[in-house]
Amino acid sequence: MWFIFGLIAIAATCLNLYLYAIGKDYKLAMAMAMGLAFTALTVVADYSMVSNWVKAEDWSALMDVVPIMAAALWVLTIISILLNIAPVLLERISKK
């Protein structure tokens, strides 16, 4: 499930950047909000998966996946936030 949410988050972010690139109304709240909302859903779904591993006491899965996954989720979430607000920041810079 986290993979599907991640793909939707990427698609919504790309839509937001595409609308900015072609000069359309990139401030479409739906595209920006969807990108960030699905990023949050990806993190929550991933956390739920880890919770299931804890309940099942699958310690090897936790030791193998969680350290790398934690760092990746931080980096990808920060990138998602920056990409979703990039058009707004670029417009402000170009107006100055």
Secondary structure as UniProt FT lines:
FT   HELIX           2..21
FT   TURN            22..23
FT   TURN            26..27
FT   HELIX           29..55
FT   TURN            56..57
FT   HELIX           59..95
//
